[in-house]
Amino acid sequence: MERRILRWGMVGGDLNAFIGDVHRKACAMNENAVLVCGSFSRRADRNQAVGMHYGLDPERVYPDYETMAAQEAAREDGIDWVSICTPNDSHYPIAKAFLERGIHVYCEKPLTFTVEQAEELKALAEEKGLLFGVNYSHSGNVMVHEARELVRSGAIGELINVNCEYFQEYLVDDIGNQDTEMLQLSSWRKDPEISGGSNCVGDICSHIEHTVSFITGMKLKRVCALLDTYGQPLDLNANILVEFENGCHGVFASSQVCIGHMNGLVVRLFGTKGAIEWVQEEPNTLKLTKKGQPTQILNRGMGYISPAAAGMERLPFGHPEGLYEAFANMYRAFTYAVLKKVNGEELTREDLDFPNVDDGIRGVRFITASLKSSRNGAVWTEV
Ligand SMILES: NC(=O)c1ccc[n+]([C@@H]2O[C@H](COP(=O)([O-])OP(=O)(O)OC[C@H]3O[C@@H](n4cnc5c(N)ncnc54)[C@H](O)[C@@H]3O)[C@@H](O)[C@H]2O)c1
């Protein structure tokens, strides 16, 4: 394939933003694309200072995303894709603006507020023949790919139960307290106008939903959810029973008020022949237990890792890989597909092996169904 350095732009990701910074650094690890433009802040007056910090041509630092989409689409050397790293409320209008201008999109999760918005974006991307990646970043981890390879190979047999958690403690002071908003980073997560209908489920349980479906291929059929708000406008704690289309059952528990936990995503998959456990805070290992045998700890970087997963590794064994590498792997898959598109080449199924707009839609369906279930008294609700 002909290789040229791709050009990309970013919306969101001001100097003090969390995830935009990870996108920029992780994308740079692939050395196949250069950030050429952006609209980094909701505050138009901040953009030039940010652009200067990133070494951008001031002409390509825009006061807002609409101007950026219009002007980049009109340039001969316009961007090949845009990454959307803003809070949840703006994903839909920003993605729509760039798709309408014929620009590929890579967007943060949760994709949109409503299922209808997400489906509209899918229809638009299809109509324009554009790629649409959604940053469910945990599926960029090598050992998550290894878990998928193990499930596909039948190593744990038929899946019979799933038990996952995503526990954080950082909002515990919100319980019974109305004055904490300014104390925490990213307080927009607690604001329904910006975050959407959910905080905890949308922000973190959505990662469980995607990581499980990525590893197992199983899709959710219905949920029975009990969400706790502790007097706040949005949920801070969620206990959700789930049923997949194939009849497998499970539990997704997520919380922002669990003392002792920082970013504790744990995925446990139980099959008829074995079990797998992956812990996000120890991403370089994977627990595999085959029926009747002692538990094995598989390490990234070792010769026994499947070629599909090992092909994603960036460092030799014993040198930890983490969040940046997972994001970089997501970008490697997405940008490879963008480059093929730019070159006018046919894309294969393998080229499209990154979370896409369909995953984004499923995520919004999951959040919507969980909210509805809880509102109705924790009744089973179709996803
Ligand atoms: N995939 C992951 O692992 C992961 C992790 C964290 C956050 N996220 C998602 O990333 C998104 C951003 O989260 P964050 O923690 O970085 O938030 P943040 O508040 O730290 O940063 C958001 C940035 O977007 C900018 N912004 C807001 N509206 C804008 C607009 N209209 N135009 C230009 N810039 C605008 C803000 O000025 C800020 O710089 C959220 O949707 C969140 O769910 C994903």
The ligand as a Tripos MOL2 file, in Angstrom:
@<TRIPOS>MOLECULE
LIG
   44    48     1     0     0
SMALL
NO_CHARGES

@<TRIPOS>ATOM
      1 N1        -12.3660    6.3230   25.7540 N.am      1 LIG1
      2 C1        -11.9800    6.6120   26.9700 C.2       1 LIG1
      3 O1        -11.3100    5.8270   27.6020 O.2       1 LIG1
      4 C2        -12.3690    7.9460   27.5620 C.ar      1 LIG1
      5 C3        -11.7420    8.3930   28.7320 C.ar      1 LIG1
      6 C4        -12.0980    9.6820   29.2030 C.ar      1 LIG1
      7 C5        -13.0350   10.4390   28.5320 C.ar      1 LIG1
      8 N2        -13.6480    9.9370   27.4290 N.ar      1 LIG1
      9 C6        -14.6530   10.7220   26.6930 C.3       1 LIG1
     10 O2        -13.9860   11.8210   26.0980 O.3       1 LIG1
     11 C7        -14.8320   12.9550   26.0720 C.3       1 LIG1
     12 C8        -14.1040   14.1320   26.7150 C.3       1 LIG1
     13 O3        -13.8180   13.8320   28.0700 O.3       1 LIG1
     14 P1        -12.6360   14.5850   28.8750 P.3       1 LIG1
     15 O4        -12.5190   13.8780   30.1630 O.co2     1 LIG1
     16 O5        -11.4410   14.7250   28.0440 O.co2     1 LIG1
     17 O6        -13.3070   16.0080   29.1080 O.3       1 LIG1
     18 P2        -12.5480   17.3620   29.4610 P.3       1 LIG1
     19 O7        -13.5460   18.2380   30.1020 O.co2     1 LIG1
     20 O8        -11.2690   17.0840   30.1770 O.co2     1 LIG1
     21 O9        -12.1530   17.9570   28.0230 O.3       1 LIG1
     22 C9        -13.1280   18.3570   27.0760 C.3       1 LIG1
     23 C10       -12.5320   19.4110   26.1470 C.3       1 LIG1
     24 O10       -13.4640   19.6800   25.1000 O.3       1 LIG1
     25 C11       -13.5150   21.1100   24.8900 C.3       1 LIG1
     26 N3        -14.7910   21.4450   24.2380 N.ar      1 LIG1
     27 C12       -16.0350   21.3360   24.7440 C.ar      1 LIG1
     28 N4        -16.9450   21.6960   23.8090 N.ar      1 LIG1
     29 C13       -16.2520   22.0620   22.7040 C.ar      1 LIG1
     30 C14       -16.6150   22.5380   21.4220 C.ar      1 LIG1
     31 N5        -17.8730   22.7090   21.0900 N.pl3     1 LIG1
     32 N6        -15.6140   22.8130   20.5430 N.ar      1 LIG1
     33 C15       -14.3270   22.6360   20.8620 C.ar      1 LIG1
     34 N7        -13.9200   22.1730   22.0780 N.ar      1 LIG1
     35 C16       -14.8650   21.9030   22.9810 C.ar      1 LIG1
     36 C17       -13.3490   21.6950   26.3020 C.3       1 LIG1
     37 O11       -12.9610   23.0500   26.2170 O.3       1 LIG1
     38 C18       -12.2500   20.7570   26.8350 C.3       1 LIG1
     39 O12       -10.9860   21.1850   26.3850 O.3       1 LIG1
     40 C19       -16.1200   12.5410   26.7780 C.3       1 LIG1
     41 O13       -17.0990   12.2030   25.8340 O.3       1 LIG1
     42 C20       -15.7150   11.3160   27.5840 C.3       1 LIG1
     43 O14       -16.7870   10.4010   27.7660 O.3       1 LIG1
     44 C21       -13.3210    8.7210   26.9380 C.ar      1 LIG1
@<TRIPOS>BOND
     1     1     2 1
     2     2     3 2
     3     2     4 1
     4     4     5 ar
     5     4    44 ar
     6     5     6 ar
     7     6     7 ar
     8     7     8 ar
     9     8     9 1
    10     8    44 ar
    11     9    10 1
    12     9    42 1
    13    10    11 1
    14    11    12 1
    15    11    40 1
    16    12    13 1
    17    13    14 1
    18    14    15 2
    19    14    16 1
    20    14    17 1
    21    17    18 1
    22    18    19 2
    23    18    20 1
    24    18    21 1
    25    21    22 1
    26    22    23 1
    27    23    24 1
    28    23    38 1
    29    24    25 1
    30    25    26 1
    31    25    36 1
    32    26    27 ar
    33    26    35 ar
    34    27    28 ar
    35    28    29 ar
    36    29    30 ar
    37    29    35 ar
    38    30    31 1
    39    30    32 ar
    40    32    33 ar
    41    33    34 ar
    42    34    35 ar
    43    36    37 1
    44    36    38 1
    45    38    39 1
    46    40    41 1
    47    40    42 1
    48    42    43 1
@<TRIPOS>SUBSTRUCTURE
     1 LIG1         1 GROUP 0 **** ****
